[in-house]
Amino acid sequence: MKAKAVRMHAAHDLRLDEFELPEIAGDEVLVRVVSDSICHSTWKALEQGNAHKRVPENIAEHPVIVGHEICGDIVEVGSKLEGRYPEGARFTVQPAIAHPAVKDGFGAPGYTFEYFGGDTTYGIIPREVMEQECLMPLADDVPYYAGSLCEPFACVAAAFRAAHRRVDETHRYESGVKVGGTLALLGACGPMGLAAIEYALHGDYVPGRILVTDLDDSKIDHARAAYADDAKRLGIDLRFVNPKEGDEVVGNVFGWDSCDDVIVMVPFSPVFEQGLRLLAPGGCLNAFAGPSDKSASTTVNVYDLHYSEYNLFGSSASNAADLRHTIDLITKGRIDPAPMITHVGGLDAAADATERQTEIGGGKKLIYTHLEMELTALRDMPKAAGKGGVYAALAPVLEKNGFIWSPEAERVVLSHVDAR
């Protein structure tokens, strides 16, 4: 079977290739990938090439398919797996694979495998993924875009669960963002920040007050439009502020030393330091965003750390349990990751979108792998409608829904895929 995929051949070398897939082995699964959302971690891998801890050394000879936020359909199940996974079922994948057969014992689709990643039309899920039971079936009514966003959303859910604080003098700790407390999400109107707002409003650890900061007014406007009314309906005090107006505007929202939990969603030391000033005694700060610079550092007041009993840690990874939890929330309709999506395009747009993520800005870039379409901001779709085809069909659907992605918008895309 022929596949078309975006593959990494070296650092800063992404190519849209067409190639022949081999026959699957008995412990492998052939899949049709339908959607993949682009992650900033893929950009980091592209910067490093085979120096990346999850990328094999031999990618010049055996390039890897990029993309790990995957959703699609199971096409064929190997003989050793028959009966475990129904052909035709929808699926997503937990990408963190701990297995001795991969580089340094830890790999992932999108980084490690020659025939499996998100930015492809078809792929072969290898035995390493199957042995770790990281193939996750989805209900047929879960949209493909939601399946692709399960993995990034699971990372946010894991971060909320990983928060911790001492609750009594017996040194007993409880886990989770403080229910009914005050939460600060700093640098949080990008894709993962939007997921954090969604989870804070509808997940298992709902605060009473939420402060969200970002330096981009257009991102703040998108987040406010997506979540302000919902927060008001739920009785949650949700505030947005742009720190470029001055550091004091952040502290003036709920007050310095007021936040039970702080999640820093951008990898910049000044934002981390701001989070420390917001942290209440006994509070918990999560450095969620991982810096690319290994020398990135900051100053922590050890006096405050000791006497205020701060809990400082970093957590942004998910596991299979986190993904199952997220799938359950999406299936039950408790959360909808659609506001994370700000751009959509076809496989032909994936390489450029991956390389220019920081330049493009916005939230998640959603790729439909069987579609030919320029990467287009959802709010720009009416201007693009003059091109006809899928652009013209999407424009009225998006306008009607406030430029938020939806199952209806996905059906429009898939109808144009089928028409090709």
Secondary structure by P-SEA (a helix, b strand, c coil): cbbbbbcccccccccbbbbbbccccccbbbbbbcbbbbbaaaaaaaaccccccccccccccbbbbbbccbbbbbccccccccccccccccccccccccccccccccccccccccccccccccccccaaaaaacccccccccccaaaaaaaaaaaaaaaaaaaccccccccccccccccccbbbbbcccccaaaaaaaaaaacccccccbbbbbbccaaaaaaaaaacaaaaaaaccbbbbbbccccaaaaaaccccccccbbbbccccaaaaaaaaaaccccbbbbcccccccccccccccccccccccccccccccccaaaaaaaaaaaaaccccccccccbbbcccaaaaaaaccccccccccccccccccccccccccccccccccccccaaaaaaaacccccaaaaaaaaaaaaac
